[in-house]
Structure formats: structure tokens, C-alpha cells
């Protein structure tokens, strides 16, 4: 199996910090928020920055967006304990559940599914036709878009060359550039991409449904802080300005305009836990 990655890079802004007036460098706790890169880095930031700015204002808890170049990079920050809040579905494996992350919310979007798709005009008609071809996925940490569809390929005995695009948009770009023959994806993101870019797919396979990603807090976040942040997320839909921010952010990525946040105790993610009970060992 051949895997290709885009290498991440980091930019340090220490020189900018030294130019700020001393009164602007206030002593306040900043909590890092890392959502999985469902889109390219610019679109991910465009969706989340207005939301976390609103939540920071309403909760009195300063949140700062922390994302890497790829979803795997972003998850590496989480595993290194460099962030306090996440929007992720990468933390439900038995080993990662021991880290103590607490689910407190999710988006009210319909359940999502892993899919394997090709362009609508592709000669590929079935999963079997993908034998020995190249298939793109967002990255090795993508649960719905990589682990679920790739597990299906392995279980069916269909061997493919795996190509990682860094995020869903990057994987799809590989497909329409003719560099791969199919894409493993998240049904929500594939539909959003098709709507934004006026592209069409043929679906070769669809998984069982899984709930959308979870809002989660680190075990080191106090109950008081968690309650304030959770309340701000959940009340966005009830505040005219918060609702407008949600509508504008959703429009940028092709989500339904009423994709707001609702409480969750984590029980909706039982299907993720079941996956790991029977998944190929390389994907656990």
C-alpha cells in the first residue's frame, strides 16, 4: 500500500507579538479549540472563526482556533494535549477514550455516512472495479471518510493504493484531476462539495449512519468553564445575531442554514465504538 502525504508547516508570529503595545497583551487564559479539518484550511477557518468569536464573547471564555494543515496534524495537537476543546470524531477508539475527553454537544445535522464515490461519468461501476487502482481519502485520522470506507475495501478483499489529500477537498481535487480513480468520503461533505462546485458523483458504496462530529472538552477544563462554553454554543440558535452567524458560516461550506448546536451526552456515538470492535487491526 502506497501512501502519500502533504507535509505540514508552521508559522510563528513572535515578531508580531513584540510589536503590540504592552496593554494589549492581557493576562487571560486562552483555551485552544481544534475542529477537525473537514475542508481546506482557509474554509475551515472561515466557518469556525465567527462561531468561536461569538462563543468567546457570550461565555466570557476566550477561545482561539488551532488547526493544522491536515486533519491528522490537528488531531496530533489533541493527542499531545495542546488544546482544550475539539470538534472531532477521532477520540472514540478504546485507547483514546482513556484520555478523558467529555462530549457536551454536536450539530443537529442528519447522521452522516462513509461513502466511496467516482465522478458520474467514470467507467468504474462497482467496488470490484477499484482493484489495484488509486483511491484518495482525506487523511489517516478521518473516521467516516477513511477508516469506514477503507475497512469495507479491506473486508471485500479489494486492494487499492491509498492516497491522502490532507482534507476532503484535497482528496476530491485528486479525483477530478485524474490522479485517482475514486474517493472515500463523508456523505455530508461530498454533498456540500457537489453543491458548491456543481460537480456530480456516482456512489459505489454507503456505510451505516453515524452521528456528526462531537463538541468535546478536555478533562482539564473546569466544570464552570465547560458549562459557560456549552451554554454559549447551544444558545446561538436562540439569539438573532448568533443565528445569523450560524447561517452565514453554513452557507460558506454548503451546510443547511439551520445546522446549529445541540446538547449531547455522548451516547449517540455508540456506533463509533462498535466499529472499533470489529475493524481491521490496522485501523483501530
C-alpha positions as CSV (number, residue, x, y, z in Angstrom):
1,X,0.0,0.0,0.0
2,X,1.4,3.3,-1.1
3,X,0.6,6.4,1.0
4,X,1.4,10.0,0.0
5,X,1.1,13.0,2.3
6,X,1.2,16.7,2.1
7,X,3.8,18.0,4.6
8,X,2.5,20.5,7.2
9,X,4.3,23.7,8.1
10,X,4.0,26.1,11.0
11,X,4.4,29.9,11.1
12,X,5.5,31.6,14.3
13,X,4.3,35.1,14.9
14,X,6.6,36.1,17.7
15,X,7.9,39.2,15.9
16,X,4.3,40.4,15.6
17,X,3.7,39.9,19.3
18,X,6.7,42.0,20.2
19,X,5.2,44.9,18.2
20,X,2.0,45.0,20.2
21,X,1.6,47.6,23.0
22,X,2.0,46.1,26.4
23,X,-1.5,46.8,27.4
24,X,-2.8,44.6,24.6
25,X,-1.0,41.6,26.0
26,X,-3.5,41.0,28.7
27,X,-3.1,38.2,31.2
28,X,-6.1,36.0,30.5
29,X,-6.4,32.3,29.9
30,X,-6.9,31.3,26.3
31,X,-8.4,27.9,25.5
32,X,-7.5,26.4,22.2
33,X,-10.3,25.0,20.1
34,X,-9.4,22.4,17.4
35,X,-12.0,21.3,14.9
36,X,-11.2,18.5,12.5
37,X,-10.2,19.9,9.1
38,X,-13.3,18.9,7.1
39,X,-12.5,21.4,4.4
40,X,-9.2,23.1,3.3
41,X,-7.6,25.3,6.0
42,X,-9.0,28.6,4.7
43,X,-12.6,27.3,4.5
44,X,-12.3,25.6,7.9
45,X,-11.2,28.9,9.5
46,X,-13.9,30.9,7.6
47,X,-16.5,28.6,9.1
48,X,-15.3,28.4,12.6
49,X,-13.7,31.8,13.4
50,X,-17.0,33.7,13.5
51,X,-18.6,31.0,15.7
52,X,-15.8,30.8,18.3
53,X,-15.6,34.6,18.4
54,X,-19.3,34.7,19.3
55,X,-18.9,31.8,21.9
56,X,-16.0,33.6,23.4
57,X,-17.9,36.9,23.8
58,X,-21.1,35.2,25.2
59,X,-19.3,32.8,27.6
60,X,-16.6,35.1,28.8
61,X,-14.1,32.2,28.0
62,X,-11.5,33.2,25.4
63,X,-11.3,30.6,22.6
64,X,-8.6,30.6,20.0
65,X,-8.7,28.5,16.8
66,X,-5.9,26.0,16.5
67,X,-5.8,23.9,13.3
68,X,-3.0,22.2,11.4
69,X,-2.6,21.9,7.6
70,X,-4.4,18.5,7.7
71,X,-6.8,16.7,9.9
72,X,-4.0,14.4,11.1
73,X,-2.0,17.4,12.1
74,X,-4.9,18.9,14.0
75,X,-5.5,15.6,15.8
76,X,-1.8,15.4,16.7
77,X,-2.3,18.7,18.7
78,X,-5.2,17.0,20.5
79,X,-3.3,13.9,21.4
80,X,-0.3,16.0,22.5
81,X,-2.7,17.7,25.0
82,X,-2.1,21.1,23.3
83,X,-5.8,22.0,23.1
84,X,-8.8,22.2,25.5
85,X,-11.8,22.0,23.2
86,X,-12.4,20.0,20.0
87,X,-15.0,19.3,17.3
88,X,-14.0,15.7,16.4
89,X,-14.9,12.1,15.9
90,X,-11.3,10.9,16.3
91,X,-11.5,10.2,20.0
92,X,-13.8,7.2,20.3
93,X,-11.3,4.3,20.0
94,X,-10.8,2.3,23.2
95,X,-7.3,3.8,23.7
96,X,-8.3,7.4,23.1
97,X,-11.4,7.2,25.3
98,X,-9.0,6.7,28.2
99,X,-7.8,10.3,27.6
100,X,-10.9,11.6,29.3
101,X,-12.5,13.8,26.7
102,X,-16.1,14.8,27.5
103,X,-18.8,15.1,24.9
104,X,-21.1,18.1,25.5
105,X,-22.7,18.8,22.2
106,X,-23.0,18.2,18.4
107,X,-24.6,19.8,15.4
108,X,-28.2,18.9,14.7
109,X,-27.4,17.7,11.2
110,X,-28.7,14.3,10.0
111,X,-26.5,11.3,10.5
112,X,-23.6,11.0,8.1
113,X,-22.2,8.0,6.2
114,X,-19.0,6.9,4.8
115,X,-19.1,6.6,1.0
116,X,-16.9,5.5,-1.9
117,X,-17.6,7.6,-5.0
118,X,-16.4,8.3,-8.5
119,X,-17.3,11.0,-11.0
120,X,-20.7,10.5,-12.5
121,X,-19.1,9.9,-15.9
122,X,-16.5,7.4,-14.6
123,X,-16.3,3.9,-16.3
124,X,-16.0,2.4,-12.8
125,X,-19.3,0.8,-11.9
126,X,-18.6,-1.4,-8.8
127,X,-16.2,-1.6,-5.8
128,X,-14.5,-4.6,-7.5
129,X,-13.5,-2.3,-10.4
130,X,-11.2,-0.5,-8.0
131,X,-8.9,-3.4,-7.6
132,X,-5.2,-2.2,-7.9
133,X,-6.3,1.4,-8.6
134,X,-5.6,4.6,-6.6
135,X,-8.2,5.8,-4.2
136,X,-8.0,9.2,-2.3
137,X,-9.0,9.8,1.3
138,X,-8.7,13.0,3.4
139,X,-6.2,11.5,5.9
140,X,-5.3,8.6,8.2
141,X,-7.3,10.1,11.1
142,X,-10.6,10.6,9.1
143,X,-13.0,8.2,10.7
144,X,-16.1,8.5,8.4
145,X,-14.1,9.3,5.2
146,X,-11.1,7.0,5.6
147,X,-11.4,4.3,8.3
148,X,-15.0,3.3,7.5
149,X,-14.7,3.0,3.7
150,X,-11.2,1.6,3.7
151,X,-12.3,-1.0,6.2
152,X,-15.0,-2.0,3.7
153,X,-12.5,-2.3,0.9
154,X,-10.2,-4.5,3.1
155,X,-13.1,-6.7,4.1
156,X,-14.1,-7.1,0.5
157,X,-10.6,-8.1,-0.5
158,X,-10.2,-5.1,-2.8
159,X,-6.6,-3.9,-2.7
160,X,-6.0,-0.2,-3.6
161,X,-3.2,2.3,-3.5
162,X,-4.1,4.8,-0.7
163,X,-3.5,8.5,-1.4
164,X,-4.1,11.1,1.3
165,X,-5.3,14.5,0.2
166,X,-4.9,16.3,3.6
167,X,-8.7,17.1,3.8
168,X,-11.9,16.2,1.9
169,X,-11.4,19.0,-0.6
170,X,-7.9,17.9,-1.3
171,X,-8.9,14.3,-1.8
172,X,-11.7,15.3,-4.3
173,X,-9.3,17.6,-6.1
174,X,-7.1,14.5,-6.8
175,X,-10.2,12.7,-8.2
176,X,-11.2,15.4,-10.7
177,X,-7.5,15.9,-11.7
178,X,-7.5,12.3,-12.8
179,X,-4.8,11.3,-10.3
180,X,-7.0,8.7,-8.5
181,X,-10.0,6.7,-9.7
182,X,-12.2,7.0,-6.6
183,X,-12.6,8.9,-3.3
184,X,-13.6,7.7,0.2
185,X,-15.6,10.4,1.7
186,X,-18.1,11.7,4.3
187,X,-21.6,11.9,2.8
188,X,-22.2,15.4,4.2
189,X,-19.0,16.8,2.8
190,X,-19.4,15.2,-0.5
191,X,-22.9,16.6,-0.9
192,X,-21.7,20.0,0.2
193,X,-18.8,19.9,-2.3
194,X,-21.2,18.9,-5.1
195,X,-23.5,21.8,-4.3
196,X,-20.7,24.4,-4.1
197,X,-18.7,23.3,-7.1
198,X,-21.5,22.0,-9.3
199,X,-20.0,18.5,-9.5
200,X,-21.7,15.2,-9.5
201,X,-20.7,11.8,-8.2
202,X,-21.7,8.2,-8.6
203,X,-21.9,6.4,-5.3
204,X,-20.5,2.9,-5.3
205,X,-21.0,2.1,-1.6
206,X,-22.5,3.7,1.5
207,X,-22.0,2.7,5.2
208,X,-24.3,2.6,8.1
209,X,-25.2,6.0,9.5
210,X,-23.0,7.8,12.1
211,X,-23.8,11.0,14.0
212,X,-21.9,14.1,13.1
213,X,-18.8,15.2,14.9
214,X,-18.9,15.9,18.6
215,X,-18.1,19.0,20.6
216,X,-15.7,17.8,23.4
217,X,-13.8,19.2,26.3
218,X,-10.6,18.1,27.8
219,X,-10.6,16.6,31.3
220,X,-8.5,19.6,32.5
221,X,-11.3,22.1,31.7
222,X,-13.2,23.0,34.8
223,X,-16.9,22.3,35.1
224,X,-17.7,26.0,35.4
225,X,-15.7,26.9,32.2
226,X,-17.3,23.9,30.3
227,X,-20.8,24.9,31.3
228,X,-20.3,28.5,30.1
229,X,-18.9,27.4,26.7
230,X,-21.5,24.8,26.2
231,X,-24.3,27.2,27.0
232,X,-23.0,29.7,24.5
233,X,-22.8,27.1,21.8
234,X,-26.3,25.8,22.5
235,X,-27.9,29.3,22.8
236,X,-26.6,30.6,19.4
237,X,-29.8,29.5,17.6
238,X,-32.0,31.5,20.0
239,X,-30.1,34.8,19.6
240,X,-30.7,36.7,16.4
241,X,-27.0,37.6,16.0
242,X,-25.9,34.1,16.8
243,X,-28.4,32.6,14.4
244,X,-27.2,34.9,11.6
245,X,-23.6,33.8,12.3
246,X,-24.6,30.2,12.0
247,X,-26.5,30.9,8.7
248,X,-23.5,32.7,7.2
249,X,-21.0,30.1,8.3
250,X,-23.1,27.3,7.0
251,X,-23.5,29.0,3.6
252,X,-19.7,29.2,3.2
253,X,-19.3,25.4,3.4
254,X,-22.6,24.3,1.9
255,X,-24.4,23.1,5.1
256,X,-28.1,23.6,5.7
257,X,-28.6,27.1,7.2
258,X,-30.1,25.7,10.4
259,X,-27.1,23.5,11.3
260,X,-27.0,24.7,14.9
261,X,-25.6,23.1,18.0
262,X,-27.5,20.9,20.5
263,X,-26.5,19.2,23.7
264,X,-25.2,15.6,23.7
265,X,-24.1,13.2,26.5
266,X,-22.0,11.1,24.1
267,X,-24.5,8.2,23.9
268,X,-25.2,8.9,20.2
269,X,-21.6,7.8,19.4
270,X,-22.1,4.1,20.2
271,X,-21.8,3.2,16.5
272,X,-18.3,4.6,16.5
273,X,-17.4,2.3,19.4
274,X,-19.0,-0.7,17.7
275,X,-16.8,0.0,14.6
276,X,-13.6,-0.5,16.6
277,X,-14.8,-3.8,18.0
278,X,-14.6,-5.4,14.5
279,X,-12.4,-3.1,12.4
280,X,-9.2,-4.4,10.8
281,X,-6.4,-4.1,13.3
282,X,-4.6,-1.5,11.1
283,X,-7.5,0.9,11.6
284,X,-8.1,0.6,15.3
